[in-house]
């Protein structure tokens, strides 16, 4: 039997389908799908199924000094035991093994991990490696026809990154968290790449905070030619004899405005026309793809996640690449012919096929591993892609079109006129040749009309304006610009940069988009700069990246690089240990600043956002235990304190971060007072306890700001159903025959049409069925993917699952947690 190992299950399914020409069958083994045909079996991993960690004796934070981790041994243990067990069983039966993981540093390491697991089970079976840049029939069959060997040097580079990141992250995270007495779920995370990235964001925020705006004035006049009016701007020559539009002295600005306001005409002094060539863009590498996707509203992580799914489905090439030059064996005409079958692209393909020659643009970076990101000849069928997936897919297709298209041409017209000695200029532009813009509509093609005028011509001044302005602070990094900056400084890799940004969000270091650092982020960077600047040094991180490249090229060994990194960390701890108390106090004060709402109405101390032992958030007084004043917060999402303040209570408003369901909760005290003043509205019998105890359902507003339909016998009966947070709820005279409850209608000012909610029980059951696992609190996209790998794809699967068995096969999930999910599913 020949065993094929891929990086993920969906890749295994597609490769099996290609190689078996649609004849593969699926066998469920130990919660893992195995695809079989003829004498072949194919299994997908779940990325890394083996992880690096310290031995168990180093796991207790309080018994092990963080500095000890700098020299601690590193072990490898299975993280996906169900997949590992099935892989070993198949390996024992295999006569040969083919590793078909992604072709990059990370994929090579995952392949090496699979190789080692195979060798534990079978010492004799030959192991080969296949590599491809798209999961299409042509590439996959070509790769399997010409297998190669694993690149152990490339895998070692990935392994070195794992080990260095573990040692640095764990040791520094424990040190800062223990110093700040911030342990448990709210520990302070530090990372080798994460910290210098955070410093970039913090440094930009410092520039913004230090910025001192300056006043200036700009002047404009509307000039008339026949019945056409166009805008011209006042300018003057500064000390360097260059044109300037900003007037920095108010008296000078007013004097110039008086001239323009009193002048009746302006005389044209010069007219200059020129044509500018607008070259089409280079092919997509990872960074430029993320930049383009961000212009469509996609965060970096989301864009890459969609691209990876499109790659696995065979629709685009591998999305992690530095290359901006198409390979010589790419036939643009052949690919265009395939894409013409999609009616959305047919017109663009026709434009390109009418060109005399198809010549692709070239970027500055040419590598030999993967081509630039481009579509494959495999087109998705209608309904295969979600709306987001189609939008990203179309972006990739149209970028490919753009790289084959002709340049655009713009005609620029510059007119300079004089109004009683005051100089005015107008710049018009017109798109003469559409070129690549015809097939790539993502770059602006706005025109500015200036009519044809002649030198010496007199134009009437229809209006004059003066605008007072201020210089603006530097802009924060958007995610795509931050990734470009990281790339330029050698921080991280094309595969990791977007994940680093996501981690900074997850750990509460940055908020909003563009990212803004929290007080905790500022404090961590300040502490590192003062006591251990290597922690946030981009030079040190870039040096380590270079070392890992040297490993991949066989110039250095894994042991050399990891040992050097341990020595650097030892030196850092020599500096940190001397200042533990100062660092801890600084971090504790900053943590408070991020959570401070305002004065406690009972004692005047600070009200802070706190977290209970059960993990829920609430507002509590910093004067505890002397003052026990508290306010509830919504159970959905993670609270962030906003700058906006409640005028009545002098408390900052709170925003609850909950992905797409993020909402502003507002002032917690206002929410509590509104709930106290709102009477419950009885709507019908409680299905749980009415028959025995007479319980009734009522529309209720909670102090947390949430609304629900709940039993009047609470807490003896906990039956409840969620309601929308916003809008007026109308109780209609139409009743549900099944539940004997009135239908509800929600009138929201933000919506044109009212929402006919209907019977609250029917509505919730339909919503839960529609949402599936997504509707269970605590099951996010990553957990959902892990559950799917274990055979749990919907609520019915979850309800029927053995909690202990799920806990064994799904990393990071306990049996108790599974039982909680099952209770919610019921």
LUMDO-821208 format. One line per field, with one value per residue (C-alpha): residue number from 1; x, y, z. Coordinates in steps of 0.5 Angstrom, whole numbers. Layout:
N
resi <- [NUM_...]
east <- [X_...]
north <- [Y_...]
up <- [Z_...]
//
This chain:
826
resi <- [1_2_3_4_5_6_7_8_9_10_11_12_13_14_15_16_17_18_19_20_21_22_23_24_25_26_27_28_29_30_31_32_33_34_35_36_37_38_39_40_41_42_43_44_45_46_47_48_49_50_51_52_53_54_55_56_57_58_59_60_61_62_63_64_65_66_67_68_69_70_71_72_73_74_75_76_77_78_79_80_81_82_83_84_85_86_87_88_89_90_91_92_93_94_95_96_97_98_99_100_101_102_103_104_105_106_107_108_109_110_111_112_113_114_115_116_117_118_119_120_121_122_123_124_125_126_127_128_129_130_131_132_133_134_135_136_137_138_139_140_141_142_143_144_145_146_147_148_149_150_151_152_153_154_155_156_157_158_159_160_161_162_163_164_165_166_167_168_169_170_171_172_173_174_175_176_177_178_179_180_181_182_183_184_185_186_187_188_189_190_191_192_193_194_195_196_197_198_199_200_201_202_203_204_205_206_207_208_209_210_211_212_213_214_215_216_217_218_219_220_221_222_223_224_225_226_227_228_229_230_231_232_233_234_235_236_237_238_239_240_241_242_243_244_245_246_247_248_249_250_251_252_253_254_255_256_257_258_259_260_261_262_263_264_265_266_267_268_269_270_271_272_273_274_275_276_277_278_279_280_281_282_283_284_285_286_287_288_289_290_291_292_293_294_295_296_297_298_299_300_301_302_303_304_305_306_307_308_309_310_311_312_313_314_315_316_317_318_319_320_321_322_323_324_325_326_327_328_329_330_331_332_333_334_335_336_337_338_339_340_341_342_343_344_345_346_347_348_349_350_351_352_353_354_355_356_357_358_359_360_361_362_363_364_365_366_367_368_369_370_371_372_373_374_375_376_377_378_379_380_381_382_383_384_385_386_387_388_389_390_391_392_393_394_395_396_397_398_399_400_401_402_403_404_405_406_407_408_409_410_411_412_413_414_415_416_417_418_419_420_421_422_423_424_425_426_427_428_429_430_431_432_433_434_435_436_437_438_439_440_441_442_443_444_445_446_447_448_449_450_451_452_453_454_455_456_457_458_459_460_461_462_463_464_465_466_467_468_469_470_471_472_473_474_475_476_477_478_479_480_481_482_483_484_485_486_487_488_489_490_491_492_493_494_495_496_497_498_499_500_501_502_503_504_505_506_507_508_509_510_511_512_513_514_515_516_517_518_519_520_521_522_523_524_525_526_527_528_529_530_531_532_533_534_535_536_537_538_539_540_541_542_543_544_545_546_547_548_549_550_551_552_553_554_555_556_557_558_559_560_561_562_563_564_565_566_567_568_569_570_571_572_573_574_575_576_577_578_579_580_581_582_583_584_585_586_587_588_589_590_591_592_593_594_595_596_597_598_599_600_601_602_603_604_605_606_607_608_609_610_611_612_613_614_615_616_617_618_619_620_621_622_623_624_625_626_627_628_629_630_631_632_633_634_635_636_637_638_639_640_641_642_643_644_645_646_647_648_649_650_651_652_653_654_655_656_657_658_659_660_661_662_663_664_665_666_667_668_669_670_671_672_673_674_675_676_677_678_679_680_681_682_683_684_685_686_687_688_689_690_691_692_693_694_695_696_697_698_699_700_701_702_703_704_705_706_707_708_709_710_711_712_713_714_715_716_717_718_719_720_721_722_723_724_725_726_727_728_729_730_731_732_733_734_735_736_737_738_739_740_741_742_743_744_745_746_747_748_749_750_751_752_753_754_755_756_757_758_759_760_761_762_763_764_765_766_767_768_769_770_771_772_773_774_775_776_777_778_779_780_781_782_783_784_785_786_787_788_789_790_791_792_793_794_795_796_797_798_799_800_801_802_803_804_805_806_807_808_809_810_811_812_813_814_815_816_817_818_819_820_821_822_823_824_825_826]
east <- [0_2_1_0_1_-2_-2_-9_-16_-19_-12_-12_-19_-18_-11_-14_-20_-15_-10_-16_-20_-26_-26_-23_-28_-28_-26_-27_-22_-21_-25_-20_-22_-18_-19_-17_-17_-13_-7_-7_-9_-9_-9_-9_-6_-8_-2_3_1_7_9_15_15_19_19_13_18_18_10_9_10_11_16_21_24_23_30_31_27_33_37_31_31_26_21_16_10_3_-2_-7_-7_-12_-9_-2_-5_-8_-2_2_-3_-3_5_6_2_5_10_12_10_10_9_5_5_6_12_15_19_13_11_17_18_11_13_19_15_10_17_19_12_13_20_17_12_16_23_24_18_22_19_19_17_13_12_7_5_-3_-7_-9_-10_-4_1_-1_0_6_9_7_11_17_18_24_27_25_29_32_36_29_26_31_30_23_24_30_24_19_25_27_20_18_24_24_16_15_21_19_12_13_17_13_6_9_12_6_2_-2_-3_-8_-12_-10_-2_2_4_11_14_21_17_11_15_19_12_9_14_13_6_8_13_8_3_8_9_2_2_8_5_4_-1_0_-5_-5_-9_-11_-14_-19_-22_-27_-26_-31_-29_-36_-41_-36_-33_-27_-23_-16_-12_-7_0_7_14_17_25_27_24_19_11_7_0_0_0_3_1_-6_-5_-1_-7_-12_-9_-8_-16_-17_-14_-18_-24_-24_-21_-26_-22_-16_-11_-8_0_1_-2_2_0_3_2_4_4_1_4_0_2_7_4_2_7_4_5_2_-4_-6_-5_-10_-15_-15_-17_-23_-24_-21_-16_-10_-11_-18_-15_-10_-15_-19_-13_-11_-18_-18_-11_-13_-19_-15_-17_-11_-3_0_-1_5_10_16_16_13_16_12_15_17_13_7_2_-2_-6_-8_-10_-14_-18_-19_-22_-26_-31_-33_-38_-36_-29_-31_-31_-24_-21_-23_-20_-13_-14_-14_-7_-2_2_1_7_7_10_15_17_23_23_24_25_25_20_13_10_7_-1_-5_-11_-11_-14_-19_-25_-30_-37_-43_-45_-38_-35_-38_-39_-32_-29_-31_-29_-22_-22_-24_-19_-13_-16_-16_-9_-7_-11_-8_-1_-2_-5_-3_-1_-6_-5_-7_-7_-5_-7_-4_-6_-3_-7_-6_-11_-8_-2_-4_-2_-7_-6_-11_-9_-14_-13_-16_-16_-14_-13_-16_-11_-10_-16_-21_-19_-17_-22_-19_-15_-18_-19_-22_-22_-21_-24_-20_-23_-18_-16_-10_-5_-7_-14_-18_-23_-28_-27_-34_-32_-26_-25_-21_-20_-17_-13_-8_-3_-5_-1_2_-3_-3_-1_-6_-5_-3_2_5_6_10_14_15_18_22_25_26_21_18_16_11_8_8_7_-1_-1_3_-2_-8_-4_-3_-11_-12_-8_-11_-4_-8_-15_-19_-17_-12_-9_-8_-4_-7_-4_-1_2_6_8_11_15_17_19_23_26_29_31_32_32_34_27_24_30_28_35_36_30_32_39_35_31_38_41_35_36_43_40_36_42_46_51_49_46_40_44_48_43_39_45_46_39_39_46_42_36_41_44_37_35_41_38_31_32_35_29_23_20_20_18_12_9_10_6_1_-1_-2_-6_-11_-11_-13_-19_-21_-28_-28_-31_-35_-41_-41_-34_-30_-25_-24_-29_-25_-27_-25_-26_-29_-26_-31_-29_-34_-33_-36_-35_-32_-29_-22_-23_-25_-26_-28_-33_-37_-40_-41_-44_-45_-43_-46_-44_-42_-35_-29_-30_-26_-26_-27_-25_-32_-35_-42_-44_-49_-44_-37_-36_-32_-37_-35_-35_-36_-31_-35_-32_-38_-43_-38_-43_-42_-45_-45_-44_-45_-49_-54_-55_-56_-61_-65_-66_-68_-74_-76_-82_-83_-88_-91_-93_-95_-93_-86_-86_-81_-85_-92_-96_-93_-91_-95_-89_-90_-85_-84_-80_-74_-68_-62_-57_-52_-56_-58_-66_-69_-75_-75_-79_-82_-80_-72_-67_-72_-73_-67_-71_-69_-69_-65_-67_-64_-61_-63_-70_-77_-81_-88_-92_-97_-104_-102_-100_-96_-101_-95_-92_-98_-94_-95_-91_-86_-84_-77_-77_-70_-69_-63_-67_-72_-76_-79_-76_-82_-78_-85_-85_-79_-79_-79_-75_-69_-70_-69_-63_-60_-61_-58_-52_-50_-44_-43_-48_-45_-41_-34_-34_-30_-27_-21_-25_-30_-24_-22_-29_-30_-23_-26_-32_-37_-40_-47_-51_-53_-46_-45_-51_-49_-42_-38_-35_-29_-28_-28_-23_-18_-18_-19_-13_-15_-22_-24_-29_-33_-33_-36_-41_-43_-43_-48_-52_-53_-54_-60]
north <- [0_7_12_20_25_32_38_39_34_39_38_30_30_34_30_24_26_28_22_17_21_22_14_15_13_16_11_14_12_14_20_22_21_17_17_10_8_2_1_8_11_19_22_30_32_39_43_41_35_35_41_43_44_44_38_37_39_46_47_50_58_59_53_55_62_64_65_58_57_60_54_48_42_42_36_34_31_30_35_31_24_22_24_21_14_14_16_11_5_7_7_0_-2_2_-1_7_14_20_27_32_38_45_47_52_52_51_46_42_42_39_34_32_31_26_23_22_19_14_12_11_6_3_3_1_4_9_16_21_28_32_39_43_51_49_44_43_36_38_40_35_29_32_33_25_23_26_25_28_28_32_38_37_43_47_44_45_52_52_48_53_58_54_53_60_63_58_59_67_67_63_66_73_72_68_74_80_76_74_81_84_79_78_70_65_67_74_73_78_75_77_74_74_77_80_85_89_89_92_97_100_101_104_109_111_113_117_121_122_124_128_132_139_142_148_153_155_157_155_160_158_161_159_161_161_159_160_156_152_153_150_151_154_154_160_159_163_162_160_162_156_158_152_153_153_153_153_160_160_167_169_176_174_169_175_180_175_173_180_181_175_177_184_181_181_177_172_172_166_166_159_153_146_139_133_125_121_113_109_102_96_93_87_80_79_77_76_83_86_81_83_90_90_86_91_96_92_92_85_85_81_75_74_75_70_65_66_65_59_56_58_55_48_48_49_56_60_58_58_65_65_67_73_72_78_74_69_63_61_55_59_60_66_65_58_61_66_61_57_64_66_60_65_70_75_75_74_81_82_76_79_85_82_77_83_85_84_81_78_80_80_85_84_86_87_80_73_67_60_56_59_63_70_69_68_64_57_54_50_55_55_52_57_56_54_60_65_72_74_68_70_77_75_70_76_80_75_74_81_82_77_80_87_84_82_89_95_101_107_114_120_127_132_140_145_152_158_165_171_175_182_179_173_167_161_154_149_142_137_130_126_118_118_110_106_100_96_100_96_89_92_96_97_103_110_113_120_125_133_137_143_147_148_156_160_164_171_169_173_168_171_170_167_166_166_162_162_155_155_148_145_140_133_128_122_116_110_104_100_93_92_98_95_88_92_96_89_86_92_91_84_82_76_72_72_66_69_77_77_72_76_82_78_75_83_84_77_79_86_90_93_95_98_98_102_98_103_101_100_103_95_95_102_100_93_97_102_97_93_99_101_95_90_93_87_84_90_90_89_88_82_79_81_77_71_71_71_65_61_63_60_54_53_54_49_55_54_48_48_47_53_58_56_56_63_65_62_66_72_71_70_76_80_76_79_86_84_81_87_91_86_90_97_93_90_96_100_94_94_101_101_95_99_105_101_98_105_107_113_115_110_113_110_111_115_110_108_103_98_93_86_79_74_67_64_68_73_81_86_93_93_98_99_100_93_90_96_98_92_96_93_93_87_87_83_76_77_79_82_89_95_102_107_115_117_119_119_126_124_119_121_114_112_108_100_97_89_86_80_79_81_82_87_93_99_97_105_107_101_105_108_101_99_104_103_96_98_103_98_94_87_85_78_75_68_61_59_52_49_50_53_47_45_52_57_61_66_69_76_81_83_88_86_91_88_92_85_84_77_73_70_66_70_65_66_64_58_57_59_58_64_66_72_78_84_89_95_97_98_91_91_85_83_80_74_68_62_56_51_55_60_66_72_74_80_85_90_97_99_107_104_99_102_96_93_86_81_76_72_67_68_60_59_64_62_55_57_61_56_51_56_58_51_50_58_59_55_60_58_55_60_58_54_50_49_46_42_39_38_34_30_28_34_38_40_40_33_31_35_32_25_25_22_28_24_22_29_31_26_28_35_39_44_42_38_33_38_44_39_37_45_45_40_43_49_45_42]
up <- [0_-2_4_2_7_6_11_12_11_5_1_2_-1_-7_-8_-7_-12_-17_-17_-17_-22_-18_-15_-8_-2_5_11_18_22_30_28_22_15_10_3_-1_-8_-11_-7_-4_2_3_10_12_18_22_20_26_29_34_38_42_49_55_60_65_71_68_67_74_73_81_82_76_75_68_67_67_61_57_58_59_54_49_48_42_44_40_39_35_38_34_27_30_32_25_21_25_24_16_16_19_13_8_3_1_3_0_3_0_5_3_-1_4_11_15_10_10_18_18_13_17_23_19_17_24_26_20_22_29_26_20_19_12_8_3_4_-2_-3_-8_-9_-12_-13_-14_-13_-20_-24_-28_-23_-18_-23_-25_-18_-17_-23_-21_-13_-10_-3_4_5_12_12_10_15_20_19_21_27_29_29_33_39_39_39_45_49_48_48_54_59_57_58_65_67_65_68_74_75_74_78_72_71_69_62_63_62_59_52_49_43_39_33_36_41_35_31_37_38_31_33_39_36_31_37_40_34_34_41_41_34_35_30_26_23_16_10_3_-2_-8_-14_-19_-26_-32_-39_-43_-39_-36_-28_-26_-19_-19_-12_-10_-10_-9_-9_-2_0_-4_-10_-10_-11_-4_-3_5_7_14_16_17_15_9_8_9_4_-1_0_-1_-8_-10_-8_-11_-17_-23_-28_-28_-34_-37_-36_-39_-41_-41_-44_-43_-43_-38_-38_-32_-32_-30_-23_-22_-20_-13_-8_-1_2_-4_-4_3_1_-5_-1_5_0_-1_7_9_15_13_17_14_7_8_11_4_0_3_2_-5_-6_-3_-7_-13_-16_-14_-13_-7_-3_1_-4_-5_-12_-17_-24_-27_-29_-36_-37_-35_-42_-41_-47_-45_-38_-41_-45_-39_-35_-41_-39_-33_-36_-31_-34_-41_-43_-40_-43_-50_-49_-47_-53_-58_-56_-61_-56_-49_-45_-37_-32_-28_-20_-17_-13_-17_-13_-15_-10_-12_-17_-16_-14_-20_-22_-24_-30_-25_-25_-19_-21_-19_-11_-10_-7_-1_-3_1_-3_-10_-8_-7_-12_-17_-14_-16_-23_-25_-22_-27_-32_-31_-31_-38_-40_-44_-40_-39_-41_-38_-41_-36_-37_-32_-33_-29_-29_-25_-21_-20_-18_-14_-18_-19_-22_-24_-26_-30_-32_-37_-38_-46_-46_-41_-41_-36_-32_-37_-33_-26_-23_-17_-18_-18_-25_-23_-28_-26_-32_-34_-40_-46_-45_-49_-46_-45_-45_-39_-35_-30_-23_-20_-13_-8_-2_4_8_15_16_21_20_21_25_22_20_24_20_17_17_10_11_18_14_9_14_17_11_9_16_16_22_21_14_9_13_20_19_19_24_29_28_30_36_38_37_41_47_48_46_40_38_33_25_24_30_36_42_49_55_57_50_51_58_56_50_55_60_55_52_59_62_56_49_45_47_42_37_30_28_33_30_23_25_27_21_17_21_19_12_13_16_10_6_10_12_19_24_28_34_33_32_38_42_40_42_49_50_48_53_58_58_57_64_67_66_68_74_77_76_77_82_78_72_75_78_72_68_74_73_66_66_71_66_60_65_69_67_72_79_84_85_92_95_89_88_81_77_73_68_72_71_75_77_72_66_66_66_70_73_80_85_86_93_94_99_103_97_94_89_82_75_70_63_57_57_50_48_51_54_51_55_50_50_50_57_60_61_67_71_68_66_60_55_54_47_47_42_39_32_27_33_36_39_44_51_53_60_65_70_65_63_70_71_65_67_74_71_66_68_65_60_61_54_56_59_61_57_63_69_67_68_75_78_74_71_66_60_60_56_61_61_65_68_63_57_54_53_54_54_61_66_72_77_76_79_81_73_68_62_57_50_47_44_40_44_40_37_40_41_39_42_37_37_33_37_35_35_38_44_45_45_41_35_36_32_33_30_30_28_24_19_14_15_22_24_24_30_30_36_40_41_34_32_37_34_27_29_32_27_22_26_27_31_30_35_41_45_45_39_34_27_29_34_29_24_30_31_24_24_29_26_29_23_26_32_32_31_38_41_40_41_47_51_53_46_43_49_47_40_40_43_48_49_56_57_61_56_51_56_57_49_49_54_50_44_47]
//
